[in-house]
Amino acid sequence: MPLPNKEQNQPSSSPSPSASKKGKLYIVGIGPGSVEQLTVHAKNVILNADYILGNDTYLDQIESLITTQNVYRSSMGQEVDRAKEAVKMAENHVAVMVSGGDANVYGMAGIVIEVAERNHLDVDIEVVPGVTAMLAGASVLGAPIVTDAATISLSDLLTPWEVIEKRLDLASQADFIISLYNPKSRQRTSNFERAIEIIKRHKPAHVPVGLVKNALRGDEQEFIVTTLGDVLNYNDWVDMRTAIIICNSDSRIWKSPHGDKIITPRGYQKKYEY
Ligand SMILES: C[S@@+](CC[C@H](N)C(=O)[O-])C[C@H]1O[C@@H](n2cnc3c(N)ncnc32)[C@H](O)[C@@H]1O
């Protein structure tokens, strides 16, 4: 049996561009919005980069951390070109690809590592985790997750709609808490409604649903607590900056002193008194 490779699993100390002869490629999750939500390691990696690559939204998010680093900016939809550029730069420089939330959740980790593999890139690659939208949204809503959950993206740009439908169907049959990403775009306006109709086949109407727009993005953050039966009343409110958490049949709406939130009991009530 091969021995586990301990070295590769260790996060590095922060890079120092002046000391680095050989390059390194970081893929950094920058969290849901404000710079305060970055991990300390993610922040250090960005501050010490030779090159930072990202789209406008992500680069604007970390603007206050960009001083002397070179910036490669490209638009949404140009992910493959950006990944190729990052791999080229990383041969001799410390290159940092930034990705919103976490890079492993519908983010840049996949395409960058695929391109690196195809190009036989011989430098160290480190993925730096970030707070994903599902968890940012959950923190706004109280305790809506806490137990088994599935994330499903409603974008059918790279995944056929039939596959998405099957995942929605089976996850709701199994009463998973379902976190929906990419509920809408300018071109895809009906996928959210279609997804809710599928989930309603299996989950009862009383199941709480949290809609969080711009989670942890300061004053831009908004949220709605509703139920599966009523959620389509807010269909027009949902947009591409919204994360949705559809809870399980044990979840309930908590009438907190600061407005409605959501609790999903993990099961302590069956074993303990409190
Ligand atoms: C392409 S996915 C990227 C997800 C990202 N990698 C992550 O881990 O959060 C984009 C979708 O994530 C969700 N999203 C990202 N950031 C968000 C935020 N701050 N508030 C609410 N939803 C967010 C939205 O559903 C959006 O359409």
The ligand as a MOL file (V3000), in Angstrom:
LIG
                    3D

  0  0  0     0  0            999 V3000
M  V30 BEGIN CTAB
M  V30 COUNTS 27 29 0 0 0
M  V30 BEGIN ATOM
M  V30 1 C -20.6560 30.0080 -9.8650 0
M  V30 2 S -21.3590 29.8220 -8.2540 0 CHG=1
M  V30 3 C -19.9080 30.0720 -7.3180 0
M  V30 4 C -20.0330 29.5880 -5.9070 0
M  V30 5 C -18.7990 29.8760 -5.0750 0
M  V30 6 N -17.6550 29.1490 -5.5530 0
M  V30 7 C -19.0200 29.5440 -3.6010 0
M  V30 8 O -18.3470 28.6490 -3.0740 0
M  V30 9 O -19.8770 30.1990 -2.9820 0 CHG=-1
M  V30 10 C -22.2200 31.3360 -8.0770 0
M  V30 11 C -23.4630 31.1940 -7.2180 0
M  V30 12 O -23.0910 31.1150 -5.8570 0
M  V30 13 C -24.0690 31.7470 -5.0460 0
M  V30 14 N -23.3840 32.8170 -4.2970 0
M  V30 15 C -22.0870 33.1310 -4.3270 0
M  V30 16 N -21.7970 34.0880 -3.4320 0
M  V30 17 C -22.9460 34.3990 -2.8180 0
M  V30 18 C -23.3110 35.3120 -1.7660 0
M  V30 19 N -22.4180 36.0950 -1.1790 0
M  V30 20 N -24.6060 35.3410 -1.3830 0
M  V30 21 C -25.5250 34.5350 -1.9470 0
M  V30 22 N -25.2320 33.6450 -2.9320 0
M  V30 23 C -23.9780 33.5870 -3.3530 0
M  V30 24 C -25.1570 32.2670 -5.9770 0
M  V30 25 O -26.1650 31.2690 -6.0400 0
M  V30 26 C -24.4190 32.3660 -7.2890 0
M  V30 27 O -25.3070 32.2730 -8.3960 0
M  V30 END ATOM
M  V30 BEGIN BOND
M  V30 1 1 1 2
M  V30 2 1 2 3
M  V30 3 1 2 10
M  V30 4 1 3 4
M  V30 5 1 4 5
M  V30 6 1 5 6
M  V30 7 1 5 7
M  V30 8 2 7 8
M  V30 9 1 7 9
M  V30 10 1 10 11
M  V30 11 1 11 12
M  V30 12 1 11 26
M  V30 13 1 12 13
M  V30 14 1 13 14
M  V30 15 1 13 24
M  V30 16 1 14 15
M  V30 17 1 14 23
M  V30 18 2 15 16
M  V30 19 1 16 17
M  V30 20 1 17 18
M  V30 21 2 17 23
M  V30 22 1 18 19
M  V30 23 2 18 20
M  V30 24 1 20 21
M  V30 25 2 21 22
M  V30 26 1 22 23
M  V30 27 1 24 25
M  V30 28 1 24 26
M  V30 29 1 26 27
M  V30 END BOND
M  V30 END CTAB
M  END
